[in-house]
Amino acid sequence: MAKNENRQFVGLKCSRCGKLLRPTTKNKKNTTEKLELNKYCPTCKQVTVFKETKLAK
């Protein structure tokens, strides 16, 4: 099985309440800029912008 060295673990943080949710991966070779995704936040109870943050190891 091939190693996937280009995949990087990142977290997504709600821009409204600041809660860290949804650990995910991204391909750092294809996506060099930070992720910004519209996702549902259960704390805010609405769709908000989630921005990429580093995960604590």
Secondary structure, 3 states (H helix, E strand, C coil): CCCCCCEEEEEEEECCCCCEEEEEEEECCCCCCCCEEEEEECCCCEEEEEEEECCCC
